[in-house]
Every structure is written in C-alpha cells, then in structure tokens.
Amino acid sequence: MSKPGNEMAGLIGTLGKFDPNTKTVSCYEERLLLYLTANNIADDNADRRKANFLSEMGKDIYQVLSDLCSPEKPASKPLEQLLKKLKNNFEPVPNEMTESFTFRTWA
C-alpha cells in the first residue's frame, strides 16, 4: 500500500505519442496540460511535467525535437520552449508575401 503523499500511486489515463499526421501540436499541448492536471502534476514541478511530455511523445517526434534543439538535448530546455519548437516545425505561420505570390499566380 502506498504512503500518503506518494505521487507514484498511479496515473490517470495516458497521453500517448504525438502523430503530426493526425494531430496538431496545439491539440497535443492541450491534452498534455489536461493529463498533467488530472494527475496532479503541479506547475511548480517543471522537470516532472517536461519528463512526462518527453517520455510520452514517441521516439520519432523525440528525434525531430532533438534535431531542433541540437546541439543541446531536449531535456535541457523548458517545456514551453519545446512546445514552441514543435509548433514552429509542424505548424509554421504562413508568410504573407509567399501566400500573396501564390494567390496571384493562380489568378
């Protein structure tokens, strides 16, 4: 039997790996925050929050994130910065000039 205050008594639900073909980073981030809240992993426990994120994301996305953080390791970055790097990679903001040129070439 676990002692009171033992945080490893059991986790609620699973986050699962991130699949950029079926999910957006924004949606995954929202699910991550819900998962962390459901499992009472407080905001002030940044290392544990980041460890949950990195261990659940899947090996392929971890490799992408490692490449984006190179030469540093993903674990050395804050969670918010890791999420921003993934968003910039998988959900880039369209460039207005490029979009305007593309639109004009179709007309």
C-alpha positions in Angstrom: 0.0 0.0 0.0 1.3 3.4 -0.9 2.0 6.0 1.8 0.1 9.3 1.8 1.8 11.9 -0.4 3.2 9.2 -2.7 2.8 10.7 -6.1 3.6 7.5 -8.0 0.5 5.6 -6.7 -0.9 5.5 -10.2 -1.5 7.8 -13.1 -4.9 8.6 -14.6 -5.2 8.0 -18.3 -2.5 8.0 -21.0 -1.2 10.9 -23.1 0.1 8.7 -26.0 2.5 9.7 -28.7 2.2 12.7 -30.9 1.4 12.0 -34.5 1.7 15.1 -36.7 -0.3 13.3 -39.5 -3.5 13.2 -37.3 -3.0 15.8 -34.6 -1.8 19.4 -34.3 0.8 20.4 -31.7 -1.7 22.8 -30.2 -4.2 20.0 -29.7 -1.5 17.7 -28.2 -0.4 20.6 -25.9 -4.0 21.0 -24.7 -4.2 17.2 -24.0 -0.8 17.3 -22.2 -2.0 20.1 -19.9 -5.2 18.1 -19.1 -3.2 15.0 -18.5 -0.8 16.8 -16.1 -3.7 18.4 -14.3 -5.6 15.1 -14.0 -2.5 13.5 -12.5 -1.9 16.4 -10.1 1.5 17.3 -11.6 1.7 20.9 -10.5 3.1 23.8 -12.5 5.9 24.2 -9.9 7.2 20.7 -10.8 8.5 21.7 -14.2 11.0 18.9 -14.5 8.3 16.2 -13.9 6.0 17.9 -16.4 8.7 18.0 -19.1 9.7 14.4 -18.4 6.1 13.2 -18.9 5.9 15.1 -22.2 9.3 13.8 -23.5 8.7 10.2 -22.5 5.2 10.1 -24.0 5.7 11.9 -27.3 7.2 8.9 -29.2 10.6 8.1 -30.5 10.2 9.6 -33.9 9.0 13.0 -32.6 11.7 12.9 -29.9 14.2 12.6 -32.7 12.7 15.6 -34.5 12.8 17.6 -31.3 16.4 16.5 -30.7 17.4 17.8 -34.1 15.5 21.1 -33.5 17.4 21.5 -30.2 20.8 20.4 -31.4 23.5 20.6 -30.1 21.6 20.7 -26.8 19.4 18.0 -25.5 15.6 18.5 -25.3 15.7 17.8 -21.6 17.8 20.9 -21.1 15.0 23.2 -22.5 11.9 24.4 -20.7 8.6 22.7 -21.7 7.2 25.9 -23.2 10.3 26.2 -25.5 10.0 22.6 -26.6 6.3 23.1 -27.5 7.2 26.3 -29.4 9.8 24.5 -31.4 7.4 21.7 -32.3 4.7 24.3 -33.3 7.2 26.2 -35.5 8.2 22.9 -37.2 4.8 21.3 -37.7 2.5 24.4 -37.8 4.6 27.2 -39.4 2.9 30.6 -39.6 2.3 31.3 -43.3 4.4 34.0 -44.8 2.2 36.8 -46.1 4.4 37.6 -49.1 4.6 33.9 -50.1 0.8 33.5 -49.7 0.2 36.7 -51.8 2.5 35.5 -54.6 0.9 32.0 -54.6 -2.6 33.6 -54.8 -1.6 35.9 -57.7 0.0 33.0 -59.7 -3.3 31.1 -59.6 -5.4 34.1 -60.8 
